[in-house]
Amino acid sequence: MTRPLLLAITLVLSCAAWPAAAQAPSPGFDAAKLTHDNFYRVLEPVAQREGRLVLYNFAGNFDPVWKDGLIPRFEARYGVKVEYHNVRRDQANQQLVAVHRSGRPSPVDVYFAGGPDNLASLPGVVAPYRLADLLPNLAAVPAGYKNVVFGIDAQGRWPIVHRSQLVLGYDSALLSEAEVPRSFEALVAWAEKHPKKFAFTSPAKGGSGAGFVYSAALHFVEDAECRKTLADVTLTQPQAQAWAMQAACLEPLWAYLTRLLKAAELTNGNADTLNLMNNRQALIGTAWEDQALTFVRAKLLPASFRATSLQPGLVSGGDGLIIAANAKSPAAALLFVDMAFGREFQAWKLEHHASRSPRNDVDVSAVTPQTARHLVPAEQARAWSVPVNWIAVRGLTRAFEEKVLSRL
């Protein structure tokens, strides 16, 4: 079994062994009296008495962001030791729900838990602190990344700390700027002139392909009711899938993707697409901006790799930090999440990991030219980026297999 699976099982078993009488610890401060002016003065001595903070991370590729970036900064600033665990999100969610229902203290204080579409999987588990108002560093974050996030009312408790951007990657040593497609229509025309040189990640096997399908839907679907459904985050997953399978208004999308796939190379995942580009078997491919930079830094993509968006937009997603209900170290948790939104750390993670910031004052202008050349230009990121609805994405992905792939 993998380490995250073993960890999840171990944690569930250890939680089950706790005495039934165990109660959540007193927070040691009155959250209702916290202000931006007294936030650090009140919480720092309480956090130092707590002495330890437990962090769960659902995304293995974020290891260095926490281990090399935030944890050393936090431990040096506050003298609080961070205990760090990688977890499988579905297993960690089940564990936390079970612990919460039993009334026991939470085994985790801060959880990097993905996007707010995960909120429904954690009933009662998220601490009631309205982080959007409490944390000083969140004052620099727009409401769309801390209140109603990607259409979901997170009540200020699920702020987005990492933004991911879908891109088209290309090799600038092989394609001039004038040759790079900048619209959906230009992309399919280019692909037909260069058969199998556009690498399209299978939507069922990689988020960049699924995100592309959703981005194309937002462009090609004109029916107003259909567009409302694409943005509807209240749909259940079965409802989204059933709608995508039968909606006549999606026919322009399926027609476009059928045409594109006939000329493209369908790949088995995000990494597979980037590997084809590295081997020069593909000249353009769907990718996540942060993963592509990781490949460039590891010399798994050439230094000539560049990223672009398409007009009118490619999707941008994001993942948030939450504080667990009944956290054993709530003061440390509040300080940790606040530091995660500090400008210095947000600029560091953009520079080193292409992790886009929700802050208004951190964009490509905050990184070195050596990094900026591999990211979507700032003007494109501002104008050609659209929020994702992963519920609709998953419905479209299933329908894509039936409406497009099965008929090629």
C-alpha positions in Angstrom: 0.0 0.0 0.0 1.1 3.6 -0.6 2.3 5.8 2.2 -0.8 8.1 2.1 -3.1 5.1 2.3 -1.2 3.6 5.3 -1.3 7.0 6.9 -5.1 7.4 6.5 -5.7 3.9 7.8 -3.4 4.5 10.8 -5.1 7.8 11.6 -8.6 6.3 11.5 -7.6 3.5 13.8 -5.9 5.8 16.2 -9.0 8.0 16.3 -11.2 5.0 17.0 -9.0 4.2 20.0 -9.5 7.6 21.7 -11.6 7.6 24.8 -15.3 8.5 24.2 -15.1 11.2 26.8 -12.4 13.1 25.0 -13.6 16.7 24.4 -12.4 19.5 22.1 -9.8 21.7 23.8 -10.7 25.2 24.8 -9.3 27.6 22.2 -7.7 29.9 24.8 -8.9 33.1 23.1 -12.2 34.7 22.1 -12.5 34.7 18.4 -15.4 37.2 18.5 -12.9 39.8 20.0 -10.2 39.3 17.4 -9.5 42.3 15.1 -6.8 42.9 12.5 -5.1 45.2 15.1 -4.9 42.6 17.9 -4.8 39.4 15.9 -1.1 38.7 16.3 -0.8 40.0 19.8 -3.6 37.8 21.1 -2.9 34.6 19.1 0.9 34.4 19.2 1.3 33.6 23.0 -1.6 31.1 22.8 -0.1 29.4 19.7 3.3 29.1 21.5 1.5 27.4 24.4 -0.2 25.0 22.0 3.3 24.2 20.7 2.4 22.0 17.7 0.3 22.3 14.6 -0.8 19.3 12.3 -1.1 20.0 8.6 -2.7 17.7 6.0 -1.9 18.0 2.4 -4.1 16.4 -0.3 -1.8 17.2 -3.2 1.5 15.3 -3.3 3.0 17.8 -5.9 2.6 20.5 -3.3 5.1 18.9 -0.9 7.9 21.5 -1.6 5.4 24.4 -1.3 4.8 23.5 2.3 8.0 21.8 3.3 10.4 24.2 1.7 8.2 27.3 1.6 5.7 27.9 4.4 6.6 25.5 7.2 10.1 26.8 7.7 8.9 30.4 7.7 6.1 29.6 10.2 8.3 27.6 12.6 11.0 30.4 12.5 8.4 33.1 13.1 6.3 31.6 15.8 8.3 28.8 17.3 5.5 26.3 16.7 6.4 22.8 15.4 4.5 21.7 12.3 3.7 18.0 11.9 3.1 17.4 8.2 1.2 14.5 6.5 0.3 13.7 2.9 -3.2 12.2 2.7 -5.6 10.9 0.2 -8.4 13.4 0.2 -11.3 10.9 0.1 -9.9 8.9 3.0 -8.9 12.0 5.0 -12.4 13.4 4.5 -14.0 10.1 5.8 -11.7 10.1 8.8 -12.5 13.7 9.7 -16.3 13.3 9.3 -16.1 10.2 11.6 -14.1 12.0 14.2 -16.4 15.0 14.1 -19.5 12.9 14.5 -18.0 11.2 17.5 -17.4 14.6 19.2 -13.6 14.0 19.5 -10.9 16.5 19.0 -9.7 16.8 15.4 -6.4 15.0 14.5 -5.6 17.9 12.1 -5.5 21.6 12.6 -5.1 22.9 9.0 -6.1 21.0 5.9 -5.1 21.8 2.3 -8.3 20.2 1.1 -8.7 21.2 -2.6 -11.5 23.4 -4.0 -14.7 24.4 -2.2 -16.6 21.7 -4.2 -15.2 19.5 -1.5 -17.2 21.3 1.1 -20.2 19.0 0.8 -17.9 16.1 1.7 -17.0 17.6 5.1 -20.3 18.3 6.9 -19.6 20.1 10.2 -15.9 19.5 9.9 -14.8 23.1 8.9 -14.3 25.4 11.9 -16.8 28.2 12.1 -14.2 31.0 11.9 -15.0 33.4 9.2 -11.4 33.6 7.9 -12.3 36.1 5.2 -12.9 38.7 8.0 -10.5 37.5 10.7 -7.1 37.1 8.9 -5.2 40.4 8.2 -3.5 39.0 5.1 -6.9 38.0 3.5 -7.7 41.7 3.3 -5.7 41.7 0.0 -7.7 38.8 -1.5 -10.8 39.6 -3.6 -14.2 38.3 -2.3 -14.4 35.8 -5.2 -11.5 33.8 -3.6 -12.7 33.9 0.0 -16.5 34.3 0.2 -18.5 32.9 -2.7 -15.8 30.9 -4.3 -16.3 29.4 -7.8 -20.0 29.9 -7.3 -20.0 28.1 -3.9 -20.9 30.0 -0.8 -17.9 29.1 1.4 -19.0 31.6 4.1 -15.5 32.9 4.3 -14.2 29.6 5.7 -12.5 28.1 2.6 -10.2 30.8 1.1 -8.3 29.9 -2.1 -4.6 29.9 -1.4 -3.4 28.4 -4.7 -4.8 29.2 -8.1 -4.1 26.9 -11.1 -4.2 28.0 -14.7 -5.0 25.9 -17.7 -2.7 26.8 -20.6 -1.6 25.7 -24.1 2.1 24.9 -23.9 4.3 25.2 -26.9 8.0 25.1 -27.8 9.1 28.6 -28.9 12.2 27.1 -30.6 9.9 25.3 -33.0 7.0 27.8 -33.3 7.3 31.5 -33.8 4.9 33.8 -31.9 3.1 34.5 -35.1 2.3 30.8 -35.6 0.9 30.2 -32.1 -3.0 29.9 -32.1 -4.7 32.4 -29.8 -8.3 31.3 -30.2 -10.3 28.1 -30.3 -10.9 28.5 -34.0 -7.3 29.2 -34.8 -6.3 26.1 -32.8 -8.4 23.7 -34.7 -7.2 25.2 -38.0 -3.6 24.8 -36.9 -4.1 21.2 -35.8 -5.6 20.3 -39.1 -2.6 21.8 -40.9 -0.3 19.9 -38.5 -1.9 16.5 -37.9 -1.0 14.8 -34.6 1.2 17.7 -33.5 -1.4 19.0 -31.0 -1.4 16.9 -27.9 -4.9 16.8 -26.2 -5.0 15.3 -22.7 -7.8 12.8 -22.4 -10.4 14.5 -20.2 -11.0 11.3 -18.3 -7.3 11.0 -17.5 -6.1 14.5 -16.9 -7.5 17.7 -15.6 -6.0 19.8 -18.4 -8.1 18.0 -21.0 -11.2 18.2 -18.9 -10.7 21.9 -18.2 -10.2 22.5 -22.0 -13.6 20.8 -22.7 -15.3 23.1 -20.2 -13.5 26.2 -21.6 -14.6 25.3 -25.1 -18.2 24.8 -23.8 -18.2 28.4 -22.4 -17.1 29.6 -25.8 -19.2 27.6 -28.2 -22.5 27.3 -26.2 -24.7 30.3 -26.8 -28.0 29.2 -25.3 -28.7 31.3 -22.2 -30.2 28.5 -20.1 -27.5 26.1 -21.2 -24.9 28.6 -20.0 -26.6 28.9 -16.7 -26.4 25.1 -16.2 -22.7 25.2 -17.1 -22.2 27.6 -14.1 -24.6 25.8 -11.7 -22.7 24.5 -8.7 -25.9 23.2 -7.0 -26.2 20.3 -9.4 -25.4 16.8 -8.1 -22.9 14.9 -10.1 -25.5 12.5 -11.5 -27.6 15.5 -12.5 -24.7 17.2 -14.3 -23.9 14.0 -16.1 -27.5 13.3 -17.2 -27.8 16.9 -18.4 -24.6 16.8 -20.5 -25.6 13.5 -22.1 -28.9 14.8 -23.4 -28.6 18.6 -23.8 -29.1 19.6 -27.4 -27.5 23.0 -26.7 -24.1 21.2 -26.4 -24.0 20.0 -30.0 -21.8 22.9 -31.2 -19.3 21.8 -28.5 -19.3 18.2 -29.5 -18.9 19.2 -33.2 -15.9 21.3 -32.4 -14.2 18.7 -30.3 -14.9 16.0 -32.9 -13.2 18.1 -35.5 -10.3 18.9 -33.2 -9.8 15.3 -32.0 -9.6 14.0 -35.6 -6.4 16.1 -36.0 -5.0 15.7 -32.5 -3.0 13.2 -30.5 -5.0 12.0 -27.6 -2.8 11.4 -24.6 -3.1 9.4 -21.4 -2.6 12.2 -18.9 -1.2 15.6 -18.1 2.4 14.2 -17.8 2.0 12.2 -21.0 1.2 15.4 -22.9 4.2 17.2 -21.6 6.5 14.2 -22.4 5.3 14.2 -26.0 6.2 17.9 -26.2 9.6 17.3 -24.6 10.3 14.6 -27.2 9.1 17.0 -30.0 6.4 14.6 -31.1 3.9 17.3 -30.3 4.4 21.1 -30.8 1.4 22.3 -28.8 -0.4 20.7 -25.9 -2.9 21.2 -23.1 -1.2 21.6 -19.7 -1.4 23.1 -16.2 0.9 26.0 -15.8 2.3 24.9 -12.5 3.0 21.4 -13.6 4.7 22.6 -16.8 7.1 24.8 -14.8 7.9 21.9 -12.6 8.8 19.9 -15.7 10.9 22.8 -17.0 12.8 23.1 -13.7 13.4 19.3 -13.8 14.7 19.5 -17.4 11.8 17.4 -18.5 10.7 20.2 -20.8 13.1 22.4 -22.8 14.0 25.9 -21.6 12.2 27.1 -24.8 8.8 26.0 -23.4 6.2 28.8 -23.3 2.6 29.0 -22.2 -0.3 30.9 -23.7 -4.1 31.1 -23.2 -6.9 31.2 -25.8 -9.4 34.0 -26.3 -11.9 34.3 -24.7 -10.5 32.2 -21.9 -9.2 29.0 -20.4 -10.2 27.8 -17.0 -8.6 28.7 -13.7 -9.2 26.6 -10.7 -7.9 26.7 -7.1 -7.4 25.0 -3.8 -8.0 26.2 -0.3 -6.8 25.9 3.2 -9.4 25.2 6.0 -9.2 25.0 9.7 -10.8 21.9 11.2 -13.6 22.1 13.8 -12.3 21.0 17.2 -8.7 21.7 16.2 -6.3 21.1 19.0 -4.3 24.2 18.1 -6.7 26.7 16.7 -4.5 29.8 17.5 -1.6 28.3 15.6 -3.9 27.3 12.8 -5.2 30.8 12.4 -1.6 32.2 12.3 -0.5 29.5 9.8 -3.4 30.2 7.4 -2.8 33.9 7.7 0.9 33.5 6.8 0.0 31.4 3.8 -1.7 34.5 2.4 1.2 36.8 3.1 2.5 38.6 0.0 6.1 37.3 0.5 5.1 33.7 0.6 2.6 34.1 -2.2 5.3 35.6 -4.4 7.7 32.8 -3.5 5.3 30.1 -4.5 4.5 31.8 -7.8 8.3 32.1 -8.5 9.2 28.6 -7.6 6.1 26.6 -8.4 3.9 28.7 -10.7 1.3 28.6 -8.0 -0.8 31.6 -8.9 -1.9 33.9 -6.1 -5.4 35.0 -5.2 -3.9 38.4 -4.0 -4.4 41.4 -6.2 -0.8 42.5 -5.7 1.0 39.3 -6.7 1.1 38.5 -10.5 3.8 37.7 -13.0 5.4 41.1 -12.4 6.4 39.7 -9.0 8.6 37.0 -10.3 12.0 36.9 -12.1 12.2 37.1 -15.9 13.6 33.6 -15.9 10.4 32.3 -14.4 8.0 34.7 -16.1 9.0 33.5 -19.6 7.4 30.1 -18.8 4.1 31.5 -17.5 1.1 32.9 -19.2 1.7 36.7 -19.8 0.1 38.9 -17.2 -2.3 40.6 -19.7 -3.6 37.2 -20.9 -4.0 35.9 -17.3 -6.1 38.9 -16.5 -8.3 38.9 -19.6 -8.4 35.3 -20.8 -9.0 33.3 -17.6 -12.4 32.0 -16.5 -13.5 30.3 -13.3 -14.1 26.5 -13.4 -17.1 24.5 -12.2 -15.8 21.1 -11.6 -19.2 19.6 -11.1 -20.1 20.5 -14.7 -16.6 19.5 -15.9 -17.1 16.0 -14.6 -20.5 15.8 -16.3 -19.1 17.0 -19.6 -16.1 14.6 -19.3 -18.4 11.6 -19.2 -20.6 12.9 -22.1 -17.4 13.6 -24.1 -16.6 9.9 -24.1 -20.0 9.0 -25.5 -20.5 12.0 -27.9 -17.0 12.3 -29.3 -14.5 9.5 -28.5 -16.9 6.6 -29.2 -17.7 8.0 -32.6 -14.2 8.7 -33.9 
